[in-house]
Amino acid sequence: MTASETRALSDPRWVKPSLGALLVATAAFWAVGLSRNGWGNTFYAAAVQAGTRSGKAFLFGSSDAANSITVDKPPASLWVMEISTRLFGVNSWALQLPQVLLGVASVGLLYAAVRKPFGPAAGLIAGALLALTPVATLMFRYNNPDALLVFLMVAATWALLRGVDSGRTRWVVLCGALIGFGFLTKQLQVMLILPALAIAYLVAGTPRRWWARLLQLFAGLGAAVVAAGWWVALVELWPEADRPYIGGSANNSFLQLTLGYNGLGRIFGGGAGGAGGLPGPPPGNAGPGPEGPAMFGSAGITRMFSTESGTQISWLLPAALVLLIAGLVLCGRAPRTDRRRASYVIWGGWLLVTGLVFSFMSGIFHDYYTVALAPGVAAVVGMGSVHLWQNRDKRWVTIVVALVVGLTAAWAWMLLGRTPDFVPALRWIVAGLGAVATTALAVCAARPGVTAAGRDLTSWAAALGVVAALAGPVAFCVHTVGSAHHGPIVVAGPSTTGGMPAFPAAEGPDGRAGPPPGQSEPSEEVSRLLAVDSEDFTWVAAAKGSLDSAGYQLATGDPVMPLGGFGGADPSPTLEQFQDYVKQRRIHYYIESSLPGMPPRAEGPDSTWESDRISDWIAQRYTAMSVDGVTLYDLTSPR
């Protein structure tokens, strides 16, 4: 009899229907009103459009089909969306659909990873908690790279747990390959789970000899290098003159981007080249002008619980920390290869390492990054709650359960207090249910012995505790699904008191949200103007930064050059290169930026962006014209 047949016989009948219901409900919930987000993050949407028109743009992740510059990330997440848009056309639904599918797959894999050592109930709880995490609901229906990254991290962890269980090298190699693809999604962020994976396998791997387990890990490392290295080598060896500029880098190098802006620049802050256009904050996280703590949050141990990030991820974070400790205590002196302890090490390590790095990083940090914590929180709570419930006859375990319920309800009460106008009664309902559940559990813990009445009271109290714990995040998830989100910085749920509602979207004439500040959605008149003689030009227009250029490119379907990459800071093209393009009549119009004034480059107060030099040169040589409130310059007609 195979392992799958044995598992099928041992699982209760309710398991498969429950899992199917969870996956179907998750897919349906996240797919509701999927087109409401429009293009979502136009920075990536424009790159997806470019990839459907140019094989080179697909390969490198270019912002435009004419391959002037890439986005500031590797292209793996774009590849997934480009496959979808090639099948279903370039539209909002096709753009966001892959994120929903990746989210549902993440829920399923998380169930499978937790189910093996802790049983189907724990797996179902973990999967449901991931689906009901506000930031997960946001990012699994939004076209940022984070959806693919989280899926690959969960898949890699599932594969390693299979390796821990079987001792077969192929699972470790698969884990490494998935980590490699994670690097091609968001570079070094995927590495945050490696310490927990490596430690768990070295400690709990099936092979008896430690050096055999170490060799298997090296095989996995080799797979990761191959899975990511082929693309890195291709980019670094490809002639620079024949490929797009690497967006976000200071010197057109992907390795510099990896170690700089998307590496040490994120951890320590400072210059980081400003990639993506926005200069990174200096050490201490005090950025220039508005881009200080208000945008990136204050670094420190409480960041994950702060006004900015708390409602995104921290609803069950206190419970996860307590359950992690209690679960490890319950494992006690288990054998070296104990699967439950290995699972706590992996998911708890994921949670702690990722949470600490996010908390103390001094560079650019956005609240939606916390989606990378969601699987760790969900897994630990799923495992720990079932593990403690199975040992509830122990008095100290019941005390811990009461503590977890009370702590979770109290924290939910505080988080809901940050949105006082959002379902005001919910806060007090949560407080009441939490108080009743905690009191009942405390009574059960204080009574010696085990009786049927005591068991019933414990069960009812636990059920009330679950309702109190999930009412807040469920309400935030529903609000997130029912709201439109646009722009490079998005948050789940209603705006919190004292927080920064980044890039809010105004309602457009068709009922959908319009573009946020600085993210253009051109009028029909401007689009018609750009379409005139478009086939005669490489770029129908150029604009400072992708927040401006992307909207025009998506509206016209023709390449629009984003001067300076995401926000205008990258040194591409130079003024001299741009002048050559104009001389060769390769660019038709220049569109004056609608972005607010930007601070000087992080390298020094006297530095000037190439995009600023270009715009100054254009203003001196060409005549401005206004079309529907947009200022354009015809680069084929100098003064």
N, C-alpha and C positions, 0 to 999 in steps of 0.2 A: 504494500500500500504506500502511495506517495505521500510526501509531507502535506501537499495541498488537500489530498483526500482525508488524511487524518485530521487536519484542521477543520475541514468541512463537517466531519462527523462530530467533532468536539464542540463546535460553536453552537450556541442556542439558535433556534429557528429565527428569532427576531433580528439577528445580526445583519444578514444580507439585505433584508428590506429596509432596515434602519440606515445602513450605509448608503443604499441607493437613494433613499429619501433625502439624506443629508446632501449628497452630491447634486441631486436634481434641484433641491430647494436653494442651494448655494448658487448654482448656475442661473436659476430663474431670478433670484433676488438681485444678483449683480448685473444681470442683463437688462433689467427694467430701465427703460428710458436711456439706453446706452448712448444714443446720438445726442442726448442733452448736452454733453460736454463739447459738442462741435469738434473742432480740430484739437481740443485739449491744449497740449503744449505744442504750439506751432513750430518751435525750434526743431522738434523731432518730426512733426508731421510733414514739414517741408522737405526734410531729408528723406523721409519715406517716399514722398512723391518723386524726388530726384532719382532715387534708386529704382523706381519702376520705369524710368525713361533712359537710364544709362547704366550699363554693366559696370563701368568703372566707379560710378557713384555708389552702386550697390556694394561693391567690394570694399571701398574705403570708408563708406559712411559720409559721403559728401553732403553739404548743405544744399547744393544746387547741382543740376544735371550737367552744367558746364565745368564742374569740378574746380571751383576756385578755392574752397576750404572745406574741411570736414567738421563735423560736430566735435565736441570736446570729450567724447567717450568712444571706446571701440564700437564696432557696428553690429554686434550680435543681436541686440534687441531690435535694431532696425531691420535686420534680415527677417525676423519672425513677422513683423508687421508688413514688410514688403511682399512676402509670400501671400499674406492675406489680401493685400490690396491688388496684387496681380490676379488673384482669383475672383475677387468681388468688386474691383474698381476702387479708385482712390476716393473714399468717402469716410465720414466719421465712424459709421458702424463697423466697417472693415478694419479701420485703424484701431478701434478699442476692443474688438472681439477677441484677439489673441490674449489680451490681458485677462479677460474673464476665464478663458480656457486654461491659462496658466494658473490662475487662482484656484479653480476647481481641482486641477491636477495636484496642486500643492496640498489642498485639504485631503485628497485621497491618499497621497503619499505620507502625509503626517499621520493619518489614521493607521496606515500599514506599519509605520516605524514604531509607533507607540503600542499597537495591538500585540505585537509579538511577545514582549516581556510582561505586559501588564493586563492583557486581555482586551476584548472588543469594547467594553464599556469605556475604558480609559482612552482608547483610540477614537471613539465617537465623540467623547467630550473634548479631546484635543482638537479634532477637526472642526467641531462646532465653534469652539472658542476662537480659532483662527478666522473662521468665516464671520464672526461677530465682533471682531476687533475693528474699531472705526477706521484706523489708518489703513488696514488691509482692505476694507470695503472701498476706500478711496482709491488706492493704488492698483487694485485688481480690476479697475475699470477706467484706467488712465494711461496714456501712452508715454510714460516715463520708463526708463530701463529697469526700475526696481521690481516690477512684476516678474520678469524673467530671472533677475538675480535671485529673488527669494525662492522661486521654483527650483533653480539649480542648486541652491544651498540645501533645501529640504531633500532634494533627490540625492545629493551627495551624502548627506547624513543617513538617509535610508539605505543607500548602498553600503556604507561602512558598517552599519549595524548588521546587515546581512553578512558582511565579512567577519565581524566579531562572532556571529552565531555559527558560521560554517567553517571559518578558517581558510576559505578559498581565496587565492590571490586575485582572481578575476573580479571579485567585488571591490577590492581595494583599488584595482586599476580603474574600474568604472567610476569609483568615487573621485579618483584623481582626474579623470577625463572631464567629469562634470565640473570640478573645481576650475579646470582650465577654461572651459566655456564660460564659467562665471567671471573669469578674468577678462574675457573678451566682451563681457557685458558691462561691467563697472569697475574694472581694474582691481585695485588692491582690496576693496571692501570684502570680497569673497574670502580673503585670507583670515578674516576675523574668527572664523569657525575652525581654522586649522589646529590651533593648540588643543582644543577640546577633543577633536577627532583623533589626533595623534596620541594624546595621553591615554584616551580610552582604549585604543587598539593596543598600545604597548602594554597596558596593565591587564586588559581583559581578553585580548585576542586568544583564539583557540590553540594555535601552535604552542607547544610547551616551552620551546627554547626562545629566549628573548631575542636572540639575533635573527631567528627566522621571522619573527614579527617585524623586526626592524627592516629586514630586506624586503618584506612585502610593502612596507610603507615607502621605501625607496622606489619600488616599482610603481606605486601610486603617484609619487612625485614625478617620475619620468613621464607617466601618462599625462599629468597636468602640464608639464613643459611642452610636450608634443601638441596637446590640444590647443594650447594658446600660442606656442612659439612659432608655428608655421605662419600665422598672420603677422605677428610682430616682425619676423625675419623678412617677410615679403615687403612690409612697409619700409623697413630700414634699408633694405637693399634696392628698392625700386628707385630709379633716378628721380630726384626731387623735381626736376623740370617737367616730368611727365606724370606727376600725380598731384592731387590737391594738397594744399598746406595743411599741416596737422593742427586743427583748431585747439586753442588752449595752451599750446606750447610756445615757449619763448624763441626757439630756434628751429622750428619745423621738424622736431624729433618726437616720435611717439615715446621713446624711453624717457626723454626729459619731461614729457607730459605725465608719465606714470610716476616718476619720482618727485616731480615738482608740484604742479597745481593739484593733481589728483592723488598725490602721495603725501610727502612731508608738509606741503602747503596746507593740507587739510588738518593735519595734526597740530602743527606749530603756528599756523597762521602766517602773517607777514605777506610779503609781496606775492609769491606764487605765480607771478606773471599775470595776475588778474584774469586768467583765462576765463573763458566763458564771458569775458568782457567786464565783469564786475570785480574790482580789486578786492583781494582778500583782506580781512581785518588784520591789524598788527597784533603782536603778542599781547595777550590779555583780552583779546576779543573785542577791542574797542575800535571799530572800523571808522573810516572817515565819514563825516556827514551822517546821513540816516542809516548807513550800513554798519551800525555798531551792534550792541547787544539787542536793540529792538528788532533787528532782522535775523540775527543768528542765535539769539538766546545767550544767556550768561553761562559760561563754562563752570562746571562744578558738580559735586556729587548729587545735587538735587535737580540737575537739568531735566532728567526724564520725568520728574514730578512737577515741573515748572508750569507756569501759566500757558506757555507756548506748546509744550510737548505733552503735558499731563493728560489732557483729554484725548490725545491721539493713541496712546499706548499704555498708560499706567493704571488703568482701571483694576487690573488683576496683578499688577507687578508686586505689591506688598504680599499678596497671597502666594505668589510664585516663590518669593524669597523664603518665606516661612516654610512652605511645603518642601522646598528643596532641602533645607536643613533637616526637617523631620523625616523625609524619605531616606536620606543617607543614614540617619540614626537607626531607622527600622532595618536597613540592610545589615547593620551590625557587622559581625565577623563572617560575612558570607564568603564563599570561595572566591579565588582570584577572578574566575571567569563568570561571576554572577552577572546575568544580563540586566537585571534591574539596576544594580549599582552603575554598570557601564552606561546605561541610558541616562541616569541622573548626571553622570560626569559629562556626557556629550551635550545634552540639552541645557543643563545648568551652566556648563562652561560656555556654551554659545551665548546664553543670556548674560552672564557676568562679563565676559570679555567685550562683547559688542556694546553692552550698556555702559561700561566704564570708558571705553574709547569714545563713544558718542558724548559722554558726559564731560570729558576733559579736553576734547579736541578744540583748539583755539582758532582754527580756520573756518571756512564756510560750512555752516551746518543748517539744514532745513528740517522742519518738524516731520516731514513725510519720510525722511531717512529711517525713522523709528519702525517702519514696517519690517525692517530686518530683525527686529526684536520679537515680532509677533509669533513666529513659530516656536521660539524658545519659551516664551511665556505660556503659550497654549499647551505645549507638550508637558512642561513641568507641572502646571495646574492639573492637567488631565491625569498624569501619572500619580502625582502626589495625592490628589483627592481620592482616587480609587484605592491606592495603597493604604492610606489612613483609614478609609472606610472599612477595608477588609480587616483592620486591626483595631476597630473601635471598642472592642471589649477591654482594651488597655485604658486605664483611667487617664493617663497622661496624653494619650492620643485624642480622647474626647475633649480634653482641655485645649489641645492645639487646634482641633477643628473649631471649637467655640471662638478661639482667638482669631483664626483665619476669617470666619464669618463676620465677627464684629469689626475687625480691621478693614475688611473689604467694604462693608456697608458704610463705615465711617468715612473711608476715603472716597467712596462714590458720592456721599453727601457733600463732601468738600468740593469735588470736581463739578458737581451739578450747581454748586453755589457760584461758580465762575460764569455761568450762563443763566442769570436769575430770571430772564424773560422767556427762557425756553422750557416749556411745560413746567411751570413753577411747582405744581403739586407733586411732581415726580420725586423731587428731592425729599419731601417729607414722607412719602410712601416708602421709599427706600430706607429711610431712617427708622420708620416704624417696624417694617418687616425685619430689618437687621437687628433691632433691639429685641424683638420677640424671639427670633431664632437664636441669638446669642444667649439670652436668658435661659431658654429651654435647654440648650446644650450644656450650659453651666450647671443647671439642676441635675441633668443626667450624669455629669462628671462628678458631682458631689455625692450622689447616691451610691452606696456600695452594692456590689452584686449586679447580676444581669437578670432582668425580668422582661416579659413580653411587653408590658406597658412601657418600660424604659426604652426598649428597642423601637416601639412605635413612635414614642415622643422624639427620639433621636432622628428617625426618618423624616417626620413632619418638620422638625426644626431645620434639618439639612435642606429640605425642599424649599422652605421659606428663604433660607440663606442663598440658595441658587437664584431665586427670583430677585432678591435684593442685589445680588452681585451683578446680574446681567441686565437689569432694567435700564441702567444708564447707558452702557455701550450699545444696547439694541436701539435705544432712542436716537443715539448719535448716528448709528449706521443707517437708520431709516431716513434721517435728515440728509445724510450724505448722498444717498441714492436719489432723493427727490430734489437735489440742488444741482445747478450747473457749476462746473469748475473749469477754469481756463487759466492759461499762463504757466510760467516756469515754476511758480511756487504756489502750492495748493495745500489746504488743510481740510480735515474731516470735521463734520459737525458744524454747529453754529459758532460764531465768533465768541471767544472768551473774553471776559472782562479783564482789561489790561494787556491782552494779547494783540498781535498784529495780524489783521485779516489780510494776508498777503495777496496782492493783485486781485482785488474783488472784481467780479464781473457785473456790469450793468445790463439790464434787460434790453434786448434788441426789439425791433419792430415785429418780429415773427414769434415773440414769446420766449425765444431762447436767450441765454445770456450773451451779451455782446463782449467784445474783447476787453481785457483789463488795460489799465494805463500803459501806454508804450507798446502795446501789441496791436498792430494795425489790422483793420478789416476794410479794404478799399471799397469805394463806391463803384457803381457800374460805370459811371463816366470816366473815372480814373482807369479802370480796367480796360475800357474800350480804347482809351488813348494809348495805353501800354501795348495793346494788341496790334496797333497799326504798324505794318512793316516788320513785325516781330521776327519773321523768318530771315530777315537780313542782318540780324544781330546775334552775337553769342549770348549776351545778357540784355534783356529788354530794359533793365534798369539796374541801378546800384543804390544801396541805402546803408546807412550806418547801423551795423549790428543786425543780428537775426531777428530780434523782436520786431523790427520794422520790415525787413526784407521778406520774412517768411509769409506774412499775410498777403503781400502782393504776389508772391510766387504761387501760393495756393489758389489765389483768385484767378490768375491768368493762365496757369499751367506752364508758363515759360520761366527759364532761369532768371533769378534776380540775385545779384552779387551782394552778399552780406559783408560790407567793409569792416574788417577787424573782428570777424567771427561773432560770437553770441551777443556781446554788448559793445563791440567796437574797440576792444583793447588789443587784440592780436595784431602783430606787425605784418598783416597781409590783407591786401597787397600794399606795397610801398607806394609812395607818391609817384616815383619814377615808373613803376610798373603800371600804375593806373593811367598815367599820362600816355604810355605806349598803347594801352588798350583803347583809349579815346582816339588817339591818332590813327589807329587801324580801324576805327569805326566799329568796334566790337560791343560798345555799350551805348544804348540810346538815351536813357534818361538818368538823372540823379534825383532821388527823392529825399527831400530834407527830413531830418530825423524828427520824429514826434516824441522821442524819449526826453525825460527831464534832464537837466544838466547833470553831467557825470563828473566825479572827482578826478583829479589827475592820476596818472598811473602810479602804482604803488612804489615804483623804483625811486621816485623823488618828486618834489613839488614842482620842479621846472620841466619835467618830462612832458612830451606831447605825443598823443596817439597818432599813428599814421592816418587813421580815419579822420582825425581833426585837421591834419595838414591837407588832406584831400578835399574836405568840405570847404576849407578856406580858399584853396586854389580854385575850386569851382565857382565860388561866390565872386571871385575877382575877375573871372574870364567869361562867365555865362550869365544870361539874363533869367531871373526867376519868373515863373508864372504860377498862378494859383488855379487849381482845378478842384472844385468841391472842398475848399479849405485846405487842400494839400499843396505844398510848394514843391514844384519840380523844375529841373533845368534840362533843356534839350542839349545834350553834349555833342550833337552834330552841327549846332549853330552857335559858334562863339560870337562875342560882341564884335 
